Amino acid sequence: TGEPDGPPARFGISIIDMMTGTMAALATVSAILGARATGQGRDVDTNLFEVALHNLTYLGTWYLNDGVETDRKPRSSHPSLTPSQLYRTGDGWIFIMCNKEKFWGVLANAIGKPEWADDPRYHNFAARLENRDTLTEELDAVLSTRSTAEWMEALGGKVPASPVYDVAQALDNPYVRGQEFIVDVPHPVRGTIQTLACPIRCPGETLPARPAPRLGAHTEEVLRRIRDDDAWIGELSKRRIV
């Protein structure tokens, strides 16, 4: 990750931690379903390193089978599909991804450059990859004449494209608010806080938005399942065992 002439760059957030949690949840659910079906439980295991390695996906497959070493590309470019990267607009950036040949001609027409569709430099993936630097300069020049929003309007529903938002722009987006991707959650100190909703949607059902328990919130409840004895629980607390 990162630009070719710069140092390696990490994700902006701890994405592997979160993906490992997701894998652990999937493994747990799979084990529960297996136990229900067979009556036999099982251990499941995953870890940060294996999840990170697994997410190399096709880059790992390319190397293992054909020895292809994928190096860093400018502008978050796809290693082979072109154009599939960031481009400058009049007021920011846009990511355009022509991941099928059919999108190239559509893009060329949408930006007012229909002649590019059959230009020998750009007429197929291989040619565009070979001339990626020149194509980047030419697309920058065209896309810089209008705002990101204008290009999204022109390309929407025709070519895969996305604006590049900062955190505030992403969260203050009317679509995000309108789709209830942000929810209010009760908080024991602050009363109510806003947080991001669960991305899983179940038609006809609204998943509950509940806060995580505070540290020790269920300690007494769990201890009483073991031994419903005030003196014993009090002694554990006094000795700071719990």
Backbone hydrogen bonds in HBPLUS format (Angstrom, degrees):
<---DONOR---> <-ACCEPTOR-->    atom                        ^
c    i                          cat <-CA-CA->   ^        H-A-AA   ^      H-
h    n   atom  resd res      DA  || num        DHA   H-A  angle D-A-AA Bond
n    s   type  num  typ     dist DA aas  dist angle  dist       angle   num
A0009-ALA N   A0001-THR O   3.28 MM   8  5.35 152.4  2.36 105.2 110.3     1
A0006-GLY N   A0003-GLU O   3.09 MM   3  5.26 166.3  2.11 115.4 118.1     2
A0015-ILE N   A0013-ILE O   2.79 MM   2  5.51 134.8  1.99 109.4  94.8     3
A0018-MET N   A0014-SER O   3.28 MM   4  6.67 160.1  2.32 151.4 156.4     4
A0019-MET N   A0015-ILE O   2.86 MM   4  6.07 156.8  1.92 149.8 156.9     5
A0020-THR N   A0016-ILE O   2.86 MM   4  5.92 151.4  1.94 145.1 152.4     6
A0021-GLY N   A0017-ASP O   3.07 MM   4  6.35 151.9  2.15 143.2 150.7     7
A0022-THR N   A0018-MET O   2.99 MM   4  6.30 151.4  2.08 143.5 151.3     8
A0023-MET N   A0019-MET O   2.87 MM   4  6.15 156.4  1.93 146.1 152.4     9
A0024-ALA N   A0020-THR O   2.85 MM   4  6.06 155.2  1.91 147.1 154.2    10
A0025-ALA N   A0021-GLY O   2.92 MM   4  6.16 153.0  1.99 145.1 152.3    11
A0026-LEU N   A0022-THR O   2.92 MM   4  6.18 159.5  1.96 149.5 155.1    12
A0027-ALA N   A0023-MET O   2.85 MM   4  6.05 159.0  1.89 149.4 155.4    13
A0028-THR N   A0024-ALA O   2.92 MM   4  6.09 153.5  1.99 143.8 151.1    14
A0029-VAL N   A0025-ALA O   2.95 MM   4  6.21 165.8  1.97 153.5 156.5    15
A0030-SER N   A0026-LEU O   2.93 MM   4  6.10 158.1  1.98 146.6 153.2    16
A0031-ALA N   A0027-ALA O   2.92 MM   4  6.14 152.7  2.00 144.8 152.1    17
A0032-ILE N   A0028-THR O   2.93 MM   4  6.23 154.6  2.00 150.1 157.2    18
A0033-LEU N   A0029-VAL O   2.94 MM   4  6.19 165.1  1.96 154.0 157.5    19
A0034-GLY N   A0030-SER O   2.90 MM   4  6.09 153.2  1.98 143.7 151.8    20
A0035-ALA N   A0031-ALA O   2.86 MM   4  6.08 153.0  1.94 145.4 152.6    21
A0036-ARG N   A0032-ILE O   2.92 MM   4  6.20 154.9  1.99 150.3 157.0    22
A0037-ALA N   A0033-LEU O   3.01 MM   4  6.20 146.9  2.13 141.9 150.8    23
A0038-THR N   A0034-GLY O   2.88 MM   4  5.99 153.7  1.95 150.7 157.5    24
A0039-GLY N   A0035-ALA O   2.61 MM   4  4.74 141.4  1.75 130.8 140.1    25
A0051-VAL N   A0047-ASN O   3.12 MM   4  6.32 161.8  2.16 155.7 161.2    26
A0052-ALA N   A0048-LEU O   2.94 MM   4  6.14 162.5  1.97 152.4 157.4    27
A0053-LEU N   A0049-PHE O   2.89 MM   4  6.12 162.2  1.92 153.2 158.2    28
A0054-HIS N   A0050-GLU O   2.80 MM   4  5.92 159.6  1.85 146.9 153.1    29
A0055-ASN N   A0051-VAL O   3.09 MM   4  6.26 144.1  2.23 144.0 152.3    30
A0056-LEU N   A0053-LEU O   3.04 MM   3  5.58 162.7  2.07 117.2 119.6    31
A0057-THR N   A0054-HIS O   3.17 MM   3  6.00 166.9  2.19 121.0 124.7    32
A0059-LEU N   A0056-LEU O   2.96 MM   3  5.45 140.2  2.12 152.0 144.0    33
A0060-GLY N   A0057-THR O   3.05 MM   3  5.60 128.2  2.33 112.0 123.6    34
A0061-THR N   A0057-THR O   3.23 MM   4  6.62 154.4  2.30 144.4 152.0    35
A0062-TRP N   A0058-TYR O   2.82 MM   4  5.98 160.0  1.86 148.0 152.7    36
A0063-TYR N   A0059-LEU O   3.20 MM   4  6.40 161.7  2.24 141.8 146.0    37
A0064-LEU N   A0060-GLY O   2.91 MM   4  6.07 172.0  1.92 155.9 158.4    38
A0065-ASN N   A0061-THR O   3.08 MM   4  6.04 152.4  2.15 148.2 153.6    39
A0066-ASP N   A0062-TRP O   2.86 MM   4  5.53 155.1  1.92 143.3 151.3    40
A0068-VAL N   A0062-TRP O   3.44 MM   6  5.43 164.3  2.47 112.2 108.7    41
A0067-GLY N   A0063-TYR O   2.86 MM   4  4.10 137.5  2.04 116.7 120.8    42
A0077-SER N   A0074-PRO O   3.09 MM   3  5.86 139.4  2.27 121.7 129.6    43
A0086-LEU N   A0075-ARG O   3.06 MM  11  5.18 159.8  2.10 145.8 151.6    44
A0078-HIS N   A0084-SER O   2.97 MM   6  5.60 141.9  2.11 153.2 164.6    45
A0098-CYS N   A0083-PRO O   2.81 MM  15  5.65 176.7  1.81 172.5 172.7    46
A0085-GLN N   A0096-ILE O   3.05 MM  11  5.83 131.9  2.29 155.7 160.1    47
A0096-ILE N   A0085-GLN O   3.09 MM  11  5.83 155.9  2.15 164.9 159.1    48
A0087-TYR N   A0094-ILE O   2.79 MM   7  5.40 148.4  1.89 154.0 164.8    49
A0094-ILE N   A0087-TYR O   2.92 MM   7  5.40 149.9  2.01 151.6 160.3    50
A0089-THR N   A0092-GLY O   2.91 MM   3  5.17 166.8  1.93 130.4 129.8    51
A0090-GLY N   A0146-ARG O   2.69 MM  56  4.94 160.1  1.73 146.7 140.6    52
A0095-PHE N   A0162-SER O   2.81 MM  67  5.17 172.8  1.81 159.7 161.9    53
A0162-SER N   A0095-PHE O   2.86 MM  67  5.17 144.8  1.98 143.0 153.3    54
A0097-MET N   A0160-PRO O   2.96 MM  63  5.40 170.4  1.97 153.7 153.0    55
A0103-PHE N   A0100-LYS O   3.05 MM   3  5.73 150.2  2.14 118.2 125.5    56
A0104-TRP N   A0101-GLU O   3.09 MM   3  5.69 148.5  2.20 115.5 123.6    57
A0107-LEU N   A0103-PHE O   2.84 MM   4  5.99 159.2  1.89 150.1 155.4    58
A0108-ALA N   A0104-TRP O   2.91 MM   4  6.15 167.8  1.93 155.4 158.6    59
A0109-ASN N   A0105-GLY O   3.10 MM   4  6.28 158.3  2.15 145.1 149.9    60
A0110-ALA N   A0106-VAL O   2.94 MM   4  6.10 156.8  1.99 147.0 154.2    61
A0111-ILE N   A0107-LEU O   3.02 MM   4  6.23 145.5  2.15 157.0 164.0    62
A0113-LYS N   A0108-ALA O   2.72 MM   5  4.87 148.9  1.81 173.6 164.3    63
A0112-GLY N   A0109-ASN O   3.15 MM   3  5.17 162.3  2.19 105.0 109.8    64
A0116-TRP N   A0113-LYS O   3.00 MM   3  5.73 158.3  2.04 121.8 128.0    65
A0117-ALA N   A0114-PRO O   3.16 MM   3  5.74 153.1  2.23 113.5 120.1    66
A0119-ASP N   A0116-TRP O   3.19 MM   3  4.79 154.3  2.26  95.1 102.9    67
A0122-TYR N   A0119-ASP O   2.79 MM   3  5.37 149.6  1.88 120.8 130.1    68
A0123-HIS N   A0119-ASP O   2.88 MM   4  5.48 117.7  2.27 158.1 170.0    69
A0128-ARG N   A0124-ASN O   2.96 MM   4  6.19 165.4  1.98 161.1 165.8    70
A0129-LEU N   A0125-PHE O   2.85 MM   4  6.01 154.6  1.92 152.3 159.5    71
A0130-GLU N   A0126-ALA O   3.06 MM   4  6.25 158.6  2.10 144.9 150.4    72
A0131-ASN N   A0127-ALA O   3.05 MM   4  6.26 141.2  2.21 141.6 152.0    73
A0132-ARG N   A0129-LEU O   3.32 MM   3  4.92 155.7  2.38 108.5 104.7    74
A0135-LEU N   A0131-ASN O   2.95 MM   4  6.15 165.7  1.97 160.8 165.6    75
A0136-THR N   A0132-ARG O   2.81 MM   4  6.00 154.5  1.88 153.3 160.3    76
A0137-GLU N   A0133-ASP O   3.12 MM   4  6.42 160.0  2.17 147.5 151.8    77
A0138-GLU N   A0134-THR O   3.01 MM   4  6.30 160.2  2.05 150.8 156.3    78
A0139-LEU N   A0135-LEU O   2.82 MM   4  5.97 162.6  1.85 154.4 159.1    79
A0140-ASP N   A0136-THR O   2.87 MM   4  5.95 159.1  1.91 148.3 154.6    80
A0141-ALA N   A0137-GLU O   3.06 MM   4  6.25 156.8  2.12 143.1 149.0    81
A0142-VAL N   A0138-GLU O   3.17 MM   4  6.45 155.3  2.23 144.3 150.0    82
A0143-LEU N   A0139-LEU O   2.81 MM   4  5.89 173.2  1.81 161.3 162.7    83
A0144-SER N   A0140-ASP O   2.90 MM   4  5.76 141.3  2.05 144.5 152.8    84
A0145-THR N   A0142-VAL O   3.14 MM   3  5.76 165.0  2.16 117.2 121.4    85
A0146-ARG N   A0143-LEU O   3.43 MM   3  6.04 172.6  2.44 115.2 117.4    86
A0151-TRP N   A0147-SER O   3.06 MM   4  6.41 158.0  2.11 151.3 157.0    87
A0152-MET N   A0148-THR O   2.86 MM   4  6.14 153.5  1.93 152.0 160.3    88
A0153-GLU N   A0149-ALA O   3.02 MM   4  6.23 149.0  2.12 142.5 150.3    89
A0154-ALA N   A0150-GLU O   3.01 MM   4  6.30 149.8  2.10 141.9 150.3    90
A0155-LEU N   A0151-TRP O   2.80 MM   4  5.93 151.9  1.88 152.1 159.2    91
A0156-GLY N   A0152-MET O   2.82 MM   4  5.41 137.1  2.01 137.7 146.5    92
A0158-LYS N   A0155-LEU O   2.87 MM   3  5.34 155.3  1.93 143.8 143.9    93
A0159-VAL N   A0155-LEU O   3.09 MM   4  5.50 163.1  2.12 152.4 154.8    94
A0170-ALA N   A0166-ASP O   3.00 MM   4  6.20 156.0  2.05 154.2 161.2    95
A0171-LEU N   A0167-VAL O   3.01 MM   4  6.23 163.5  2.04 155.3 159.0    96
A0172-ASP N   A0168-ALA O   2.90 MM   4  5.87 151.1  1.98 150.7 158.3    97
A0176-VAL N   A0173-ASN O   3.02 MM   3  5.34 118.4  2.41 106.7 121.0    98
A0177-ARG N   A0173-ASN O   3.17 MM   4  6.56 161.5  2.21 157.3 162.3    99
A0178-GLY N   A0174-PRO O   2.76 MM   4  5.85 161.0  1.80 148.8 155.3   100
A0179-GLN N   A0175-TYR O   2.93 MM   4  6.02 146.6  2.05 148.0 154.8   101
A0181-PHE N   A0176-VAL O   3.11 MM   5  5.44 172.9  2.12 167.0 164.8   102
A0180-GLU N   A0177-ARG O   3.12 MM   3  5.20 160.4  2.16 107.4 111.9   103
A0197-ALA N   A0181-PHE O   2.75 MM  16  5.03 176.5  1.75 136.1 137.3   104
A0183-VAL N   A0195-THR O   2.88 MM  12  5.61 164.3  1.91 163.4 168.1   105
A0195-THR N   A0183-VAL O   2.95 MM  12  5.61 156.4  2.01 157.1 164.9   106
A0185-VAL N   A0193-ILE O   2.77 MM   8  5.40 162.5  1.80 163.2 169.2   107
A0193-ILE N   A0185-VAL O   2.91 MM   8  5.40 165.5  1.93 154.9 158.3   108
A0187-HIS N   A0191-GLY O   2.83 MM   4  4.80 163.9  1.86 118.6 120.3   109
A0191-GLY N   A0187-HIS O   3.04 MM   4  4.80 132.8  2.27 129.7 131.7   110
A0192-THR N   A0190-ARG O   2.98 MM   2  5.71 130.8  2.23 106.4  92.1   111
A0205-GLU N   A0202-CYS O   2.93 MM   3  5.45 152.0  2.01 147.9 146.8   112
A0217-ALA N   A0214-ARG O   2.94 MM   3  5.26 159.2  1.99 139.5 136.0   113
A0219-THR N   A0216-GLY O   3.21 MM   3  5.05 168.1  2.23 105.5 109.0   114
A0222-VAL N   A0218-HIS O   2.98 MM   4  6.17 161.0  2.02 157.2 161.5   115
A0223-LEU N   A0219-THR O   2.93 MM   4  6.17 163.0  1.96 154.8 160.0   116
A0224-ARG N   A0220-GLU O   2.94 MM   4  6.10 154.8  2.00 151.7 157.7   117
A0225-ARG N   A0222-VAL O   3.10 MM   3  5.27 137.9  2.28  99.5 111.4   118
A0226-ILE N   A0223-LEU O   2.91 MM   3  5.14 132.7  2.14 100.2 113.8   119
A0227-ARG N   A0223-LEU O   2.80 MM   4  6.15 164.8  1.82 157.4 161.9   120
A0229-ASP N   A0227-ARG O   2.86 MM   2  5.60 127.1  2.14 111.3  95.1   121
A0233-ILE N   A0229-ASP O   3.03 MM   4  6.26 167.6  2.05 158.2 161.6   122
A0234-GLY N   A0230-ASP O   2.81 MM   4  5.91 156.8  1.86 147.4 154.8   123
A0235-GLU N   A0231-ALA O   2.91 MM   4  6.09 149.8  2.00 143.7 151.4   124
A0236-LEU N   A0232-TRP O   3.05 MM   4  6.34 157.2  2.11 148.5 154.1   125
A0237-SER N   A0233-ILE O   3.06 MM   4  6.32 157.3  2.11 148.0 154.0   126
A0238-LYS N   A0234-GLY O   2.85 MM   4  6.04 159.4  1.89 147.5 153.7   127
A0239-ARG N   A0235-GLU O   2.98 MM   4  6.12 157.1  2.03 149.1 154.0   128
A0241-ILE N   A0236-LEU O   2.88 MM   5  5.19 156.2  1.94 165.3 162.4   129
A0240-ARG N   A0237-SER O   2.94 MM   3  4.85 155.3  2.00 103.6 110.2   130
